[in-house]
C-alpha cells in the first residue's frame, strides 16, 4: 500500500474548478476594497503624474483640432491621390477598440461566465470613451466640419435626400445606435454601485452626488428583477449590433472599386480585427488597473489567461483573413488586385506591411504558452505590440490602396505632418485622460456583480 496520505495526494492534484474569487472574501471586504478607491483612498502620486501627462496630450489634441478648423485639412499630409490617411485610419482604429468593450460584457453576461464580472465595468467604459473619440474623426475629415449635420439623413429644404444603398448612411445609424446602447448598458450596471457609494460616503456633497446618480435605488427585489431583465435585453441587442456596426465600416471600403478594398471578405475581416484590437486594449487596461490598485484578488491569473485565449483566437482568424486576401487577389486574376497585394509587400510602404505582420500575426503566437498567458508584463507588452500593429494595419490598408492609381501619372506618396501625429497621439492622451477620471471617481469593478458571484461560489462550495 502507498504510504502517502490522502490529503497529500489531493494537494498535488490540480483543482477541478479554479475559483474566480480566491481567498477569504466577504460582502464587506468587496465593498470596502472597491468603494475605497473612490471614497477613502488618497490620490496616488502615479495618478497625478499620469493625469498631468494625459492632460498635456489632451491640450495638444484639441489645440491641433482648433488649428485644423482655422487652416483646413491642408495642414495634414493628404493630397491627390491619397485623400484618406491618418484621420480615417484613426477612425477605424478607435471604433474597432470601441466595438469589443460592450461585446465582452454583453457576451459574458449572456453566457453566464463568472469571470466576466471583474472586467466588464472598465471594458464598457473603454467602449464609451473610444466610440466618442472615433466619432470625431469623420467630422474632422470633412474639410468643413461645421456642416457635419449634412451627414444625418433628414428631410430638408436643401433636398439633401440620402442614398439609402450607401453604407455611409448606415454608418451614421449604426454608430449612433451603438453609442446609445453602450451608454445605457454601462449606466444600468453602475446604478447599484452608486447606491453603495451613497450609503458609504462620509461627506454630504458625496452623498448628494452619488444619491442623484443612483436614481433612488433602494435594492428592492422588484428593482433587481427589472434591472436584470433590462440588462439581458440590452446584452441581447449589443452582440448583433457589434457585428453589424463594424460590418458597415468594412462596407465603407468594400462598396468602392478601389483595388485592395473591393472585397466581400471585408465585413467579417473588419469584425475580427475589431475584436482582436479591442481585446488587446482591454488586456492593457486590465493589467494596469490590477497593478495600480492591487486588485489581484479580483482580477486573477484566470482572467488574464481567458482574455489571452480570446486574443489568440481572434489573431488566428485575422491571420487567416490576410492569407485569404492574398489568395483571392491571385485567384481573381485581376492585375490591379495582384499588383496592390505585391506592392504592399515590396513597395515603398513594405516596412509598414512587415511590421504589422510581426505585430499582428507573429507576436500573438507566444500566447500558446500557458506561462506567457499568466505573466502580466509579458501580456502587457504583447497587447501594446498588437495595438500598434492594428493601427499600422489600418494605415497600410488605406494608404497602399490609394497612393498608386490606375495611371502612373496619378501616383503620389503620402508623408504625415506634425499635425497628423499630434492628433493621433493627442487622441490617445485624451482616451487616457478619460480613463483616469473614470478610475478615480467611479468603481472600476462592479460591486453588485462581485457580491452576486460570491454568493454563487459559496453555494457551489
Backbone torsions as a table, in degrees:
resi	resn	phi	psi	omega
1	UNK	NA	151.7	179.8
2	UNK	-73.3	141.5	179.0
3	UNK	-90.5	1.5	-179.1
4	UNK	-81.5	129.0	179.9
5	UNK	-67.0	148.1	178.8
6	UNK	-57.6	-36.9	-179.5
7	UNK	-64.6	-34.8	178.8
8	UNK	-71.0	-37.9	177.8
9	UNK	-63.3	-41.5	179.4
10	UNK	-67.4	-33.2	-178.8
11	UNK	-69.2	-24.9	179.7
12	UNK	-84.0	-12.6	-178.2
13	UNK	-85.2	145.3	177.2
14	UNK	-69.5	141.0	179.8
15	UNK	-64.6	141.6	-179.4
16	UNK	-68.4	-31.1	-179.0
17	UNK	-139.4	113.0	179.7
18	UNK	-78.6	121.2	-176.5
19	UNK	-67.1	147.4	176.8
20	UNK	-76.0	-33.7	179.7
21	UNK	-112.2	90.0	179.4
22	UNK	-74.7	161.1	177.5
23	UNK	82.6	177.7	-178.9
24	UNK	-87.0	96.5	179.0
25	UNK	-105.4	154.2	175.6
26	UNK	-142.7	169.4	176.8
27	UNK	-56.9	-41.5	-177.7
28	UNK	-66.9	-43.6	-178.2
29	UNK	-67.1	-36.3	177.8
30	UNK	-64.2	-49.7	-179.1
31	UNK	-64.5	-39.7	-178.3
32	UNK	-65.7	-43.0	-177.4
33	UNK	-67.2	-49.2	-173.6
34	UNK	-76.7	-44.5	179.6
35	UNK	-69.9	-26.6	179.8
36	UNK	-63.7	-29.0	177.7
37	UNK	-60.9	-35.3	-177.7
38	UNK	-89.3	-41.5	-168.0
39	UNK	-94.8	-43.4	-169.5
40	UNK	-116.3	-27.5	-176.3
41	UNK	-70.6	129.1	179.6
42	UNK	-67.8	156.1	179.7
43	UNK	-64.8	122.1	-176.2
44	UNK	-74.1	155.3	-179.9
45	UNK	-64.9	-38.9	-180.0
46	UNK	-62.1	-35.8	179.8
47	UNK	-65.4	-41.7	180.0
48	UNK	-64.6	-41.5	179.0
49	UNK	-65.2	-48.4	179.9
50	UNK	-62.3	-39.9	-179.6
51	UNK	-66.2	-37.0	177.2
52	UNK	-64.3	-43.4	179.3
53	UNK	-64.6	-46.5	-179.1
54	UNK	-66.8	-32.6	176.6
55	UNK	-65.3	-40.7	177.9
56	UNK	-63.5	-42.3	178.7
57	UNK	-68.1	-32.6	176.5
58	UNK	-65.9	-41.2	175.7
59	UNK	-62.0	-41.4	176.8
60	UNK	-60.6	-42.5	-178.6
61	UNK	-60.8	-52.9	-177.9
62	UNK	-74.9	-26.4	173.3
63	UNK	-66.2	-41.4	177.3
64	UNK	-65.7	-36.8	177.3
65	UNK	-65.9	-41.3	178.3
66	UNK	-62.1	-42.0	178.3
67	UNK	-66.8	-35.1	176.2
68	UNK	-62.4	-42.3	177.7
69	UNK	-62.4	-35.1	-176.3
70	UNK	-76.2	-42.9	-173.1
71	UNK	-100.5	-27.5	-176.6
72	UNK	99.3	174.3	-174.5
73	UNK	-70.6	-2.8	176.0
74	UNK	-64.9	-15.9	177.6
75	UNK	-73.1	-17.0	175.7
76	UNK	-84.4	174.8	-178.9
77	UNK	-88.0	5.3	-176.6
78	UNK	-73.3	147.3	176.2
79	UNK	-169.5	166.8	176.8
80	UNK	-64.1	129.4	10.2
81	UNK	-93.8	-9.6	-177.9
82	UNK	-88.1	95.2	-178.8
83	UNK	-105.0	-13.2	169.8
84	UNK	-112.3	127.9	179.8
85	UNK	-148.4	-115.2	-173.2
86	UNK	-60.9	-40.8	-174.6
87	UNK	-62.3	-46.2	-179.7
88	UNK	-74.1	-35.4	175.3
89	UNK	-62.1	-42.1	176.9
90	UNK	-63.8	-41.2	179.8
91	UNK	-59.6	-50.3	-177.8
92	UNK	-66.2	-37.5	-179.7
93	UNK	-65.1	-47.6	-178.6
94	UNK	-68.6	-39.3	-177.9
95	UNK	-71.3	-27.8	174.5
96	UNK	-66.6	-42.8	176.8
97	UNK	-61.7	-38.8	-178.7
98	UNK	-67.3	-29.3	-174.9
99	UNK	-64.0	-33.2	-168.7
100	UNK	-84.4	-25.5	-174.7
101	UNK	-59.6	-57.9	179.2
102	UNK	-68.2	-31.5	177.7
103	UNK	-62.0	-43.9	178.3
104	UNK	-57.9	-50.7	-177.2
105	UNK	-64.9	-46.0	-176.4
106	UNK	-68.3	-44.3	-178.3
107	UNK	-65.0	-42.7	178.7
108	UNK	-67.9	-32.3	177.5
109	UNK	-68.1	-42.6	-178.7
110	UNK	-68.4	-35.9	-178.9
111	UNK	-89.2	2.4	176.6
112	UNK	57.2	44.5	177.4
113	UNK	-84.7	118.3	-174.7
114	UNK	-67.1	-28.2	-177.3
115	UNK	-73.4	-10.4	179.8
116	UNK	-74.0	-17.3	-177.2
117	UNK	-62.5	-30.7	-175.8
118	UNK	-80.0	-22.0	-173.5
119	UNK	-115.9	-7.1	-173.9
120	UNK	-67.7	-36.4	-173.4
121	UNK	-62.2	-53.0	-177.6
122	UNK	-79.7	-17.1	171.3
123	UNK	-66.5	-40.5	176.8
124	UNK	-67.5	-39.0	176.6
125	UNK	-63.1	-40.6	177.1
126	UNK	-58.2	-39.8	178.5
127	UNK	-62.0	-50.0	-175.7
128	UNK	-62.2	-46.0	-177.3
129	UNK	-68.8	-44.7	-179.1
130	UNK	-66.3	-36.9	180.0
131	UNK	-68.1	-37.6	177.6
132	UNK	-64.1	-39.4	178.5
133	UNK	-70.4	-42.4	-179.0
134	UNK	-59.9	-38.2	-178.2
135	UNK	-64.9	-18.2	179.4
136	UNK	-73.7	-33.1	-168.4
137	UNK	-69.7	-40.6	174.4
138	UNK	-61.5	-33.9	178.0
139	UNK	-68.1	-44.2	179.4
140	UNK	-64.0	-29.6	-176.1
141	UNK	-79.6	-8.2	-174.7
142	UNK	-67.0	-25.1	-173.8
143	UNK	90.3	-43.1	173.8
144	UNK	-123.5	75.4	-171.7
145	UNK	-64.8	-17.8	179.7
146	UNK	-70.6	-10.3	174.7
147	UNK	-101.1	24.7	-176.0
148	UNK	-60.8	-25.6	-177.9
149	UNK	-68.3	-11.7	174.6
150	UNK	-66.6	-18.7	178.4
151	UNK	-69.3	-24.9	-176.8
152	UNK	-79.9	129.9	-179.3
153	UNK	-79.1	95.5	-180.0
154	UNK	-133.9	145.0	176.2
155	UNK	-66.7	137.1	-178.2
156	UNK	-156.9	169.8	-177.2
157	UNK	-72.2	-13.1	-179.3
158	UNK	-89.4	1.7	177.4
159	UNK	59.5	39.2	176.9
160	UNK	-88.0	63.1	-179.4
161	UNK	-73.6	136.9	-174.6
162	UNK	-78.3	154.7	171.7
163	UNK	-91.5	101.1	-171.0
164	UNK	-68.5	-14.6	177.5
165	UNK	-86.0	-4.9	-179.8
166	UNK	-83.7	132.7	177.0
167	UNK	-66.6	-19.6	179.1
168	UNK	-65.1	-34.5	177.0
169	UNK	-67.9	-44.5	-179.4
170	UNK	-72.1	-23.2	173.5
171	UNK	-58.3	-44.1	179.9
172	UNK	-60.1	-48.8	-178.7
173	UNK	-65.2	-41.7	-175.5
174	UNK	-65.7	-46.0	-177.5
175	UNK	-68.6	-42.1	179.4
176	UNK	-62.8	-44.4	179.5
177	UNK	-62.8	-40.9	-178.5
178	UNK	-68.2	-38.4	178.3
179	UNK	-63.6	-46.1	-179.2
180	UNK	-64.9	-42.4	179.7
181	UNK	-65.2	-41.5	-179.9
182	UNK	-63.5	-41.2	177.9
183	UNK	-62.5	-44.2	-179.6
184	UNK	-66.0	-42.7	-178.7
185	UNK	-65.5	-39.9	179.2
186	UNK	-66.6	-48.6	-176.1
187	UNK	-69.4	-33.1	178.7
188	UNK	-61.6	-38.3	177.3
189	UNK	-72.2	-22.2	-177.6
190	UNK	-81.1	-22.7	-170.7
191	UNK	-57.7	-49.8	179.1
192	UNK	-62.6	-33.7	179.7
193	UNK	-71.5	-34.7	174.8
194	UNK	-63.6	-36.2	177.4
195	UNK	-65.5	-38.7	176.4
196	UNK	-63.4	-43.1	177.8
197	UNK	-64.4	-38.2	177.1
198	UNK	-60.3	-44.0	-176.7
199	UNK	-74.8	-24.7	-177.9
200	UNK	-98.6	-10.0	-178.7
201	UNK	-65.6	146.6	-176.8
202	UNK	-103.1	-16.8	-179.5
203	UNK	-108.1	152.1	-178.6
204	UNK	-64.1	-37.1	-178.4
205	UNK	-63.3	-45.5	-179.9
206	UNK	-67.0	-38.7	177.6
207	UNK	-61.4	-40.0	179.8
208	UNK	-68.7	-45.5	-178.1
209	UNK	-63.4	-51.6	-178.3
210	UNK	-70.2	-28.0	175.4
211	UNK	-65.5	-40.9	176.6
212	UNK	-65.5	-41.0	-179.4
213	UNK	-69.0	-28.2	-179.2
214	UNK	-77.2	-10.7	175.9
215	UNK	57.6	36.4	177.3
216	UNK	74.4	22.9	-178.8
217	UNK	-63.0	131.3	179.1
218	UNK	-123.1	-1.3	177.0
219	UNK	75.0	25.9	178.7
220	UNK	-73.0	156.6	-176.0
221	UNK	-61.1	-39.6	-177.5
222	UNK	-70.5	-32.2	177.5
223	UNK	-71.8	-36.8	174.8
224	UNK	-62.9	-41.7	-179.1
225	UNK	-65.3	-41.6	179.1
226	UNK	-68.2	-38.1	177.8
227	UNK	-64.0	-44.1	179.7
228	UNK	-64.5	-37.2	177.4
229	UNK	-65.6	-42.6	179.3
230	UNK	-65.9	-40.9	178.0
231	UNK	-62.6	-41.7	179.4
232	UNK	-63.7	-41.1	179.0
233	UNK	-64.5	-47.4	-178.9
234	UNK	-66.2	-37.7	177.5
235	UNK	-64.1	-39.9	177.7
236	UNK	-64.7	-32.2	176.9
237	UNK	-78.3	-32.0	-173.1
238	UNK	-68.0	-41.4	-174.0
239	UNK	-62.2	-52.8	176.9
240	UNK	-67.5	-28.4	179.8
241	UNK	-67.3	-36.1	176.5
242	UNK	-58.8	-46.8	-178.8
243	UNK	-64.2	-42.2	-177.8
244	UNK	-68.0	-39.0	-176.6
245	UNK	-61.7	-51.4	-176.6
246	UNK	-77.7	-20.2	170.3
247	UNK	-64.4	-41.2	178.0
248	UNK	-64.9	-39.4	176.6
249	UNK	-61.3	-41.2	176.6
250	UNK	-63.5	-36.5	179.0
251	UNK	-69.4	-22.9	173.9
252	UNK	-55.6	-34.2	178.5
253	UNK	-89.4	-46.7	-172.0
254	UNK	-66.5	-23.2	-178.2
255	UNK	-71.1	-17.8	178.4
256	UNK	-85.6	174.1	179.6
257	UNK	-106.3	16.4	-179.9
258	UNK	-69.7	129.0	177.5
259	UNK	-58.5	136.4	-176.5
260	UNK	95.4	-16.2	179.1
261	UNK	-113.5	-34.0	-170.7
262	UNK	-75.7	82.9	-174.5
263	UNK	-149.4	136.3	178.9
264	UNK	-74.1	-11.0	179.9
265	UNK	-78.8	-11.3	-173.2
266	UNK	-61.7	-45.1	-179.9
267	UNK	-56.8	-54.5	177.3
268	UNK	-66.9	-30.8	177.9
269	UNK	-63.3	-43.0	179.4
270	UNK	-69.4	-36.1	177.9
271	UNK	-64.0	-44.9	178.9
272	UNK	-63.3	-41.2	178.1
273	UNK	-64.9	-36.5	178.4
274	UNK	-65.5	-45.3	178.0
275	UNK	-60.9	-43.0	-177.1
276	UNK	-61.5	-52.3	-178.6
277	UNK	-69.6	-34.5	178.4
278	UNK	-67.1	-42.5	176.5
279	UNK	-62.6	-38.7	179.5
280	UNK	-65.7	-42.0	177.8
281	UNK	-65.8	-39.3	176.1
282	UNK	-60.7	-40.0	177.7
283	UNK	-62.7	-42.6	178.2
284	UNK	-58.1	-47.6	-178.4
285	UNK	-68.3	-40.3	179.5
286	UNK	-57.1	-48.3	-175.8
287	UNK	-67.6	-40.5	179.7
288	UNK	-65.2	-45.2	179.8
289	UNK	-66.9	-39.0	178.8
290	UNK	-59.4	-41.7	-179.9
291	UNK	-76.2	-43.1	-173.3
292	UNK	-67.1	-38.7	-174.3
293	UNK	-110.6	13.4	176.4
294	UNK	53.8	56.9	-175.3
295	UNK	-105.7	29.8	-177.3
296	UNK	-61.0	-27.1	178.9
297	UNK	-79.3	-13.1	178.9
298	UNK	-109.3	-35.2	174.9
299	UNK	-113.0	93.2	-171.2
300	UNK	-92.1	178.7	175.8
301	UNK	-61.8	-28.3	177.6
302	UNK	-63.5	-40.5	177.3
303	UNK	-62.3	-45.8	179.3
304	UNK	-62.3	-41.3	-179.0
305	UNK	-63.3	-45.8	-179.2
306	UNK	-65.8	-42.0	179.5
307	UNK	-66.6	-37.9	177.3
308	UNK	-64.1	-36.5	176.9
309	UNK	-64.3	-38.6	176.3
310	UNK	-64.1	-41.0	177.5
311	UNK	-61.8	-44.8	-179.6
312	UNK	-62.0	-43.5	-179.1
313	UNK	-63.1	-45.7	179.3
314	UNK	-68.0	-32.1	177.0
315	UNK	-64.4	-37.2	177.7
316	UNK	-68.2	-38.4	176.5
317	UNK	-63.4	-41.0	-179.3
318	UNK	-67.5	-41.2	177.7
319	UNK	-60.9	-41.0	176.2
320	UNK	-61.9	-38.8	179.0
321	UNK	-64.3	-39.1	177.6
322	UNK	-62.4	-43.3	179.9
323	UNK	-63.6	-44.1	-179.6
324	UNK	-66.4	-33.0	177.6
325	UNK	-62.5	-43.8	178.2
326	UNK	-68.3	-42.3	-179.3
327	UNK	-62.0	-44.5	-177.7
328	UNK	-67.9	-32.1	174.8
329	UNK	-63.4	-43.0	179.2
330	UNK	-69.1	-43.7	-175.6
331	UNK	-67.7	-28.1	-179.3
332	UNK	-72.3	-20.7	-174.4
333	UNK	58.0	18.6	176.0
334	UNK	-79.6	117.4	-175.0
335	UNK	-61.8	-31.4	-178.5
336	UNK	-74.6	-38.7	176.1
337	UNK	-65.2	-42.7	179.4
338	UNK	-64.0	-42.4	-179.7
339	UNK	-63.9	-41.0	179.5
340	UNK	-62.1	-42.8	178.6
341	UNK	-63.8	-41.8	-178.5
342	UNK	-70.5	-38.5	-177.9
343	UNK	-70.9	-24.1	173.4
344	UNK	-66.0	-34.4	-176.0
345	UNK	-83.3	-30.7	-173.9
346	UNK	-135.0	12.3	178.4
347	UNK	-89.3	-165.6	-179.0
348	UNK	-60.0	-28.3	-179.4
349	UNK	-98.8	18.5	179.8
350	UNK	-58.1	-39.1	177.3
351	UNK	-58.2	-34.2	177.4
352	UNK	-66.2	-42.8	-178.5
353	UNK	-63.1	-48.6	-176.6
354	UNK	-72.6	-28.2	174.2
355	UNK	-65.5	-42.0	-179.8
356	UNK	-69.9	-33.3	176.4
357	UNK	-62.4	-41.6	177.5
358	UNK	-65.0	-46.3	-175.0
359	UNK	-69.7	-36.8	-170.4
360	UNK	-98.8	-32.8	-175.3
361	UNK	-103.3	-46.5	-171.9
362	UNK	-82.8	-50.8	-174.8
363	UNK	-57.9	-41.7	-179.1
364	UNK	-65.9	-14.2	-179.2
365	UNK	-65.6	-18.0	175.5
366	UNK	-64.0	-18.8	-177.6
367	UNK	-75.0	-4.0	171.6
368	UNK	-64.7	-25.7	-178.9
369	UNK	-81.9	129.3	178.8
370	UNK	-65.6	-34.3	178.8
371	UNK	-63.3	-39.9	178.2
372	UNK	-67.5	-40.1	-178.3
373	UNK	-66.3	-15.8	179.7
374	UNK	-117.1	18.1	175.8
375	UNK	-107.7	101.9	-170.6
376	UNK	-54.7	-45.4	-173.7
377	UNK	-76.0	-27.7	171.7
378	UNK	-67.1	-42.2	176.7
379	UNK	-62.7	-39.0	178.7
380	UNK	-61.8	-45.4	179.6
381	UNK	-63.5	-42.8	-180.0
382	UNK	-64.7	-40.3	-179.7
383	UNK	-65.5	-37.9	176.2
384	UNK	-64.7	-44.8	179.2
385	UNK	-60.3	-41.2	-179.9
386	UNK	-62.8	-44.6	-178.9
387	UNK	-67.9	-34.4	173.0
388	UNK	-62.8	-45.8	-180.0
389	UNK	-62.5	-36.9	-179.9
390	UNK	-70.4	-31.9	173.8
391	UNK	-68.7	-42.4	177.3
392	UNK	-60.3	-35.2	179.6
393	UNK	-63.4	-42.6	178.2
394	UNK	-66.6	-40.8	178.2
395	UNK	-62.5	-47.1	-179.5
396	UNK	-62.3	-44.0	-178.7
397	UNK	-59.7	-41.4	-175.3
398	UNK	-79.1	-53.6	-170.4
399	UNK	-71.7	-42.4	-175.5
400	UNK	-72.7	-11.3	172.9
401	UNK	-91.2	-7.5	-176.3
402	UNK	-112.4	-33.5	-164.6
403	UNK	-72.6	-14.9	173.9
404	UNK	-125.2	105.1	-177.3
405	UNK	-81.2	-176.0	-179.3
406	UNK	-63.8	-30.7	179.4
407	UNK	-104.8	130.6	178.3
408	UNK	-57.9	-27.3	179.1
409	UNK	-67.4	-16.1	-179.6
410	UNK	-101.5	12.0	179.7
411	UNK	-77.0	150.7	178.0
412	UNK	-170.2	137.3	-179.6
413	UNK	-82.7	155.7	173.7
414	UNK	-109.4	131.1	177.2
415	UNK	-127.3	116.5	-178.8
416	UNK	-67.3	147.3	178.1
417	UNK	-100.9	178.2	176.6
418	UNK	-57.4	-36.6	-175.7
419	UNK	-73.7	-29.9	172.5
420	UNK	-60.8	-49.0	-179.6
421	UNK	-68.0	-36.5	-178.4
422	UNK	-62.4	-42.7	-179.2
423	UNK	-70.8	-37.8	177.5
424	UNK	-64.4	-54.1	-178.4
425	UNK	-65.7	-38.0	177.9
426	UNK	-63.7	-36.4	178.3
427	UNK	-66.6	-36.4	175.8
428	UNK	-64.5	-42.4	176.9
429	UNK	-62.8	-38.6	178.9
430	UNK	-66.9	-38.3	175.7
431	UNK	-62.1	-45.1	176.9
432	UNK	-63.4	-37.3	178.7
433	UNK	-61.7	-44.3	178.2
434	UNK	-65.9	-40.8	179.7
435	UNK	-65.2	-39.3	179.5
436	UNK	-64.7	-40.4	174.8
437	UNK	-63.8	-39.0	179.9
438	UNK	-62.4	-49.3	-175.7
439	UNK	-70.8	-18.6	-179.7
440	UNK	-85.9	-30.6	-172.4
441	UNK	-119.8	-1.8	-179.9
442	UNK	-133.1	140.2	176.9
443	UNK	-57.6	125.7	-174.9
444	UNK	-76.6	-19.9	177.9
445	UNK	-127.4	142.6	-178.8
446	UNK	-71.1	112.2	177.4
447	UNK	-66.4	-37.8	-179.2
448	UNK	-62.9	-44.3	-179.6
449	UNK	-71.0	-34.2	178.3
450	UNK	-68.4	-37.5	176.8
451	UNK	-67.5	-38.4	176.6
452	UNK	-64.7	-40.0	177.9
453	UNK	-63.4	-41.5	178.5
454	UNK	-61.3	-39.3	177.6
455	UNK	-62.1	-43.8	180.0
456	UNK	-65.8	-41.0	-179.3
457	UNK	-68.1	-36.9	176.0
458	UNK	-64.8	-39.5	178.9
459	UNK	-66.9	-38.2	179.7
460	UNK	-68.9	-32.7	-180.0
461	UNK	-75.5	NA	NA
